[in-house]
Amino acid sequence: MQDSMVTTALTLPGYRIVRSLGVVRGITVRSRSIVGNIFGGLQSLLGGNITIYTNLCEQARSETYSLMCKHAQQRGANAIIAMHYDATEVMAGLTEVLCYGTAVVVEPVQHGA
């Protein structure tokens, strides 16, 4: 599914929703490794962006986004509206990342037809 067909909005400009297929989601649970914690701790001493954690978060979001898109395609969708991310600490060092939205079938709006 193309990124342009996924939106946080309730509509997709230039398209009309012809069918709603329900909620789709991608989920992953990530942990920080001991090595990651050591490097993250060292980076935090210097201040600024802690890139090892930034990369871990971006990787988790990317994975859940891909899983959500696959789930939508399996249901026959060609777009996703109302997409959101959520994160919850399951326990110390373990974080659940969830990406979800509404799978829909859309078609281009035909102007002047």
C-alpha positions in Angstrom: 0.0 0.0 0.0 1.4 3.4 -0.9 2.1 5.8 1.9 -0.1 8.4 0.1 -3.1 6.1 0.7 -2.7 6.2 4.5 -3.8 9.2 6.5 -4.5 10.3 10.0 -7.5 12.3 8.7 -11.0 10.9 8.4 -11.1 11.3 4.6 -8.6 11.0 1.8 -8.6 14.1 -0.4 -9.5 13.3 -4.0 -11.1 10.0 -3.1 -14.5 8.9 -1.8 -14.9 5.9 0.5 -17.0 3.2 -1.1 -16.7 0.6 1.7 -15.3 0.5 5.3 -13.7 -2.8 6.2 -13.1 -2.1 9.9 -10.1 -1.6 12.2 -6.7 -2.9 11.1 -3.6 -3.0 13.3 0.1 -3.8 13.5 1.7 -4.5 16.9 5.2 -5.2 18.1 6.8 -5.4 21.5 10.4 -4.2 21.8 13.1 -4.3 24.4 16.3 -2.5 24.8 19.4 -4.7 24.8 22.0 -4.4 27.6 24.5 -3.0 25.0 21.8 -0.5 23.8 21.3 0.6 27.4 25.0 1.1 27.9 25.4 3.2 24.7 22.1 5.0 25.5 23.4 5.8 29.0 26.6 7.1 27.6 24.8 9.3 25.0 22.5 10.7 27.7 25.6 12.0 29.6 26.4 14.2 26.5 22.8 15.4 26.2 20.9 15.9 23.0 19.2 13.3 20.8 19.9 9.8 22.1 20.1 8.2 18.6 20.2 4.6 19.7 16.7 5.0 21.3 15.5 7.2 18.4 16.5 4.4 16.0 14.8 1.8 18.1 11.6 3.8 18.3 11.6 4.5 14.5 12.2 0.8 13.8 9.3 -0.2 16.0 7.0 2.3 14.3 8.0 1.3 10.9 7.4 -2.4 11.6 4.0 -1.8 13.1 3.0 0.5 10.2 4.0 -2.2 7.7 2.1 -4.8 9.6 -1.0 -2.6 9.6 -0.8 -2.0 5.9 -0.5 -5.8 5.3 -3.5 -6.4 7.5 -5.5 -3.9 5.5 -4.5 -5.4 2.1 -5.4 -8.9 3.4 -8.9 -7.5 4.1 -9.1 -6.0 0.6 -8.5 -2.4 1.4 -6.7 0.1 -0.8 -6.5 2.8 1.8 -6.4 3.5 5.6 -7.9 6.4 7.3 -7.8 7.6 11.0 -4.3 6.0 11.5 -2.7 6.4 14.9 0.2 5.1 16.9 0.1 4.1 20.5 2.8 2.9 22.9 2.5 1.3 26.3 5.2 0.1 28.6 4.4 -3.6 29.3 7.1 -3.8 32.0 10.4 -2.2 32.7 12.4 -2.2 29.4 9.5 -3.7 27.3 7.4 -1.4 25.2 4.4 -2.4 23.1 4.0 -0.2 19.9 0.6 -0.3 18.1 -0.3 1.2 14.8 -4.0 1.2 13.9 -6.6 2.7 11.6 -9.7 2.0 9.6 -9.3 0.0 6.4 -11.3 1.3 3.5 -11.9 0.9 -0.2 -11.7 4.2 -2.0 -12.1 5.4 -5.6 -11.0 8.6 -7.2 -13.6 11.4 -7.2 -14.5 12.2 -10.8 -15.0 15.9 -11.3 -17.3 17.1 -14.1 -18.6 13.7 -14.9 
